Amino acid sequence: MKKIIFVLAAIASTAHGNPRALPFTYTTDTLAPGQVEFEQTVDLTPLNAYDTSGRNVSYLASQFLTEFEIGIADRLELALYLTFVPTVNANVIEPQYQAIMPEGNGAKQRVRYTLAPLGAWPVDVGVYGELSENEHEFEFEGKILLQRRVGKLRVDANLWAEYELYFARQSDGSIQRDVDINPTLGATYEITPRLSVGIDSWLRGEYPTNQVNAPATRPFALGPEYYAGPAVMMSFGKIWWTVAGYVRVTDFDETPPVGSYFGRVWFRTMFGYNL
């Protein structure tokens, strides 16, 4: 028993990498040069579809992100992702009625850089750039990361936008191009070094720039829709775990139409291990 207690104490005392207290909102913190961290993210949201008999049914949509973060230099970090979005059995739900989740099956690469040492400026500022390639689009993503610390309280905001090029051709043969906005805002409070609680929020809206035969009214599936909810992070040395639940604040009474990924609630959990 003494050996077990000693091992647990050693793990807990080991400096962790860069835990995510807010699943959707990035901080300006980066890994130290030479550090590597593994992260696994899981998203779940209940959506609507039609089964093979044409009946309206509910199903749990999901998406998975596997990430390796690498500290390249002081305040500079590289990350490599694999993304996976499982589909429901086609014998249960028709594939054309299942929502296309924001992440597809593919890969992503990104860098994050903090412009000055943390605390040197009244507001810490970072920049984030990402490329994404999946089965339905090629995407450029950029973020400006803002952070303010006051004691154990930390407030973070991400100014976040994406430019998407879809592989599928429109009726006139052109490639559809979209601009997406995804700003986030959150705050966390460190109760103990092992436990933080917070509130996280995010918005997503899609804006086609050259859509052919666009509908007369903007469809619900394009948003923008806003989500907010509580988040809890537990950290044990090299290992950390965060879980958060979000409620769709906008249009909560509206049932998400078939094909939309804007469910009434959204759950995200993240696990990290500093290698």
N, C-alpha and C positions, 0 to 999 in steps of 0.2 A: 504493500500500500504506500509506503514512504517513497518508493521509486516512482510510482504512478504520479503521486503529488509533485515530486520533483520535476518530472517530465512536463506535466501540465503547466507548472510555474515557469519553466524555461520557455515553453511555446508562447505563453501569454506575455512574457517580458520581451520577446523578440520584436523588434520594430517592424510594423506592417508596411505594406507598400503604399497604395493609394486607394483606400476604400471609397465607394460611392454611397454616401448617405442619402442622396436623392436620385432615384433611378432614371428620371428623365432629364434632370438639370445637371450639367457638368460644372465642376469647380475649375479654378485656375491652377490647382495643384498638379504637379507632374511627378513621375517617378524619378528617382536619382539615377545618374548615369550608371549603366550596367545592371540595373534592376530589371527583372522580368516578372510580370504578373499575369496569371490566367484568370479570365472572367467568363462566367456563363450567365446569360440573361434569358428569361422565359417570360413571354407575354401571353395572357389569356383574356378573352372577351367573349361573352355570349352573343350570338348573332342569329339572324333569321335566314331561312332558305326554303326551297321546295324539295320534298322527297321524290322518289321515282314515281309515286302515284299522284303527284301534283298537289299534295297537301302541304300547308305551311307548317314548318317545324323549326325548332331551335337547335343549335349546335354550338359547341365550344370551339371557337377558332383560336389558333395558337401560332406563335412564331418563336424561333430560337436563334440567338446570336452567341457564337463562341469567339472569344477575343483573346489575343496575346498582346499585352502592352509592354513596350521596351523603352527604358530610359536611354536616350541617345547621347545627350549632353545636358549641361546645366539648363534647366527649365524647358528642355525640348524632349518630346516623347513621340514615338511611333507606335501605331497599333495596326494589327492585321486581324481581319474578321472572316469567319465563315457564317453564312446565314442559311437558315432552313425553315421553310413554311410547309408543314404537313397538310395534306388534304384529306377530307372525309371520304370514306369508301364510296366510290361512284355507284355502287349497288344500293346505297342508302340515300345519298343526296346527289342530285345531278350536278356535275362539275361546273356548268355554266352559271349556276346559281350561288356558288360559293364565292365569298368575297375575296378579292385580291388584297392581301395584307400589305402594309407599307414596306415590309422587308420581303424580298423574294429569295429564291434559291440561288446563291451565288457567293460573291466575295466582296470585301471592302478593305480599303487602306486609308489611313488617316494620320495626320500629324497634329500635335497640339503644342503651342509655344506660349509661355508667359513672358510678357514684355519687360517685367522688372521683378526683382526678388520680392517674395510675398511680404506685404507690410510696408514696402518702400513708398508706395503711393497710397493716397487715401482710399482708393478703390483699386483692387488688383485687376489687371486686364490681361486677357489671353486671347489668342486667335486659334482657330481650328479649321482645317481643311480636309475634305474627304472625297474619295472617288469610290463609286459603287457600280458593280457589274452583276446583273442577275438575269434571269430568263426572260424578263419582259422590258427592261430598260437599262440605260446607262445614265448615271447620275453624278452631278457635281454638287457638293454640299459645303457651306461655309457657316461658321459661327463666330460671333464676338462674345467672349466669356467675361462676365463682370462679377466681382466678389467683394464683399465688405465683411470684415470680422469685427465683432465687438465682444470681447471676452470669449465666452463659450458659445455665443450666438454667431451664426454665419448666414448671410443672405447672399443668394446667387441668382443671376439672371443670364439667360442665353438669348442673344439676338441671332436667329437661326433661319436660314433660307436654303432652298434646293432648286436646281435646274435639271429637269429630266428630259431625256430623249428616248421615246418609246421605239421598240424594234418593229412593232406591228404598223403596217401602212394604213393610212386613212383611205377613204373612197376615192380621193383624187390622186392617190399615190404618194402623198407627202408624209413625212414623219411627224407625229404629234409631239409637241413640245409643251411642257408644263413648268410653271413656277410654283413652288410650294413654300408656305410660310409655317414655321414651327416654333414660335417664341415660347420660352419657359421661364418660370419664376418659382423660387422655393426658399425655404429657411429651415435651418436645423439648429438644435441645441444639444450640446454634449452634456448629458447627465453625469456620466462617468466616462473614463477613457474607453470602456467597453460597450457603452450604450448611448446612442443618439436617437432623438426623435425629431420629426419635422413635418412640414407641409410642403407638398410638391404640386405644381400645376403646369399644364401644357396646352397649347392650342395647335390645331392643324387645319390648314385650308389649302385646296388645290385650285390653281388658276391656269387653265389651258390658254396658250398664247396664239394658237393657230388651228383651233378645233374646227373641223368641217361638220356642217349640219348640227351646230350647237343647239340644244333645246332652248325654247323661248324663256323658260324660267330656270334658274340655277338649281340643279338637283341637290338633294340632301347629302348624297354621297360625296360631294366635293367640299362640304363644310363651308365656312370654318366652324369647328366645334371645339369647345373648351372643357377641359377636365381638371379636377382638383381633388386632393385627398391626402391622408396621413401616410407617413413613411417611418419605418423603424429600422435602425442598423445596429447589429451586434458585431463586435470585433474581438477576436481572440488571437492576438499576435499576427501570425502570417495569414490567418483565415478570417474572412468577414462575410456577413450575410445581411442583405437588405431586402425588405418586403414592403410593398406599397399597394394601396387600393384607391382607385380614382372613380369619381362619379362624373357623368357628363352633365355639366352645369347648364349648358345651352340646350334648349329643346328637349329637356328631360322627359316630358310627357309623350314625345313622338317615338313611336316604335321604329327602330332602324329598318328601312326597307331592304328587301332582298338584294344582296350584292354589295351593301354598304358595310364597312368595317367599324363604323362609329356606334358601337354598342353602348347601352346605358351605363355600364360599368366596365372598368378595365383594370386588370391586375398585372403587376410586374414584380418579379423577384430576381435578385442577382446574387451570385456567389463568387467570391474572389479568393485566390490563393497566391501569395507572393512566393515565387520560385527562388 
